Amino acid sequence: MRITVSHRLFVLHNATRIGIARGEAVEVLLSGAQAPIKWFADNDEVLKIDDTEGLKATVTATAVGVSTIEFKQRGQVLGSLVIEVFKDITDEAVRFGAEVSDEQPD
């Protein structure tokens, strides 16, 4: 099974882990599997999943934290996706060592 994550700014194929800002939404598409597939998130406060039994769902980051979504069929885990939710994009940039300052006019 392949997991594809789409956002207005990017598309990730064969995704296993992503980081997004709180309030952002991504579309998660499962391919190479047949429905029904149960979607189970281990930290429900962090994510809102709009469909938990299909091959495609919109996942919204609702709170700061980390959640793992497991995709199960007949009790067997077919794959998983870890989503880390940041307060905002500045938090994520700083985590990677970037310096953030006020924008300077040209």
C-alpha positions in Angstrom: 0.0 0.0 0.0 1.2 3.5 -0.9 0.4 6.7 1.1 0.2 9.9 -0.9 -0.2 13.2 1.0 -1.4 16.3 -0.9 -1.4 19.9 0.4 -1.8 23.2 -1.5 2.0 23.6 -1.5 3.2 20.0 -1.9 2.6 16.4 -2.8 4.4 13.6 -1.0 4.5 10.0 -2.5 5.2 7.0 -0.2 4.8 9.3 2.8 5.6 7.9 6.3 6.0 11.1 8.3 5.0 14.7 7.7 5.0 18.0 9.7 2.3 20.6 9.2 1.2 23.8 11.0 -1.9 23.8 13.2 -5.0 24.7 11.2 -3.7 23.2 7.9 -5.3 20.3 6.1 -3.9 17.6 3.9 -5.6 15.0 1.7 -4.3 11.5 2.3 -4.8 8.9 -0.5 -4.2 5.2 0.0 -3.4 3.2 -3.2 -2.7 -0.5 -3.7 -5.4 -1.5 -1.3 -9.1 -2.1 -1.3 -11.7 -0.5 0.9 -12.8 -0.8 3.6 -9.8 0.3 5.5 -10.1 1.5 9.0 -8.2 4.7 9.9 -7.1 4.8 13.6 -5.3 7.9 15.1 -3.6 7.4 18.4 -3.9 11.1 19.4 -7.4 12.2 18.5 -6.9 15.8 19.8 -4.2 16.5 17.3 -6.0 15.5 14.1 -9.5 15.5 12.6 -10.1 12.8 10.0 -13.2 13.3 7.8 -13.6 9.7 6.7 -12.2 6.8 8.6 -13.2 3.8 6.4 -12.3 4.8 2.8 -9.2 5.1 0.6 -9.1 8.9 0.8 -9.6 11.5 3.6 -9.0 15.0 4.5 -6.9 15.3 7.7 -6.9 18.6 9.5 -4.3 19.5 12.1 -6.3 20.7 15.1 -3.8 20.9 18.0 0.0 20.9 18.5 1.4 17.4 19.0 2.2 14.2 17.3 -0.3 11.6 16.1 0.2 8.3 14.2 -2.6 7.1 11.9 -2.7 3.4 11.3 -4.5 1.9 8.3 -6.0 -1.4 9.2 -7.9 -4.1 7.3 -9.4 -7.1 9.0 -7.3 -6.3 12.1 -4.0 -6.2 10.2 -2.0 -3.0 10.0 -1.3 -2.2 6.3 0.7 1.0 6.9 1.0 4.1 9.1 1.5 7.8 8.8 3.0 10.0 11.6 1.9 13.6 11.6 3.6 16.2 13.7 1.6 19.4 14.2 3.5 22.6 14.9 2.0 25.8 16.3 2.8 27.7 13.1 5.3 27.5 10.3 7.8 29.6 12.3 8.1 26.8 14.9 9.0 24.3 12.2 11.6 26.6 10.6 13.3 27.2 13.9 13.4 23.5 14.7 15.5 23.0 11.5 18.0 25.7 12.6 16.6 28.6 10.6 16.7 32.2 11.9 13.4 34.0 11.7 13.3 37.8 11.7 11.0 40.6 10.6 10.7 40.9 6.8 12.9 43.6 5.4 11.7 45.7 2.5 13.8 45.7 -0.8 
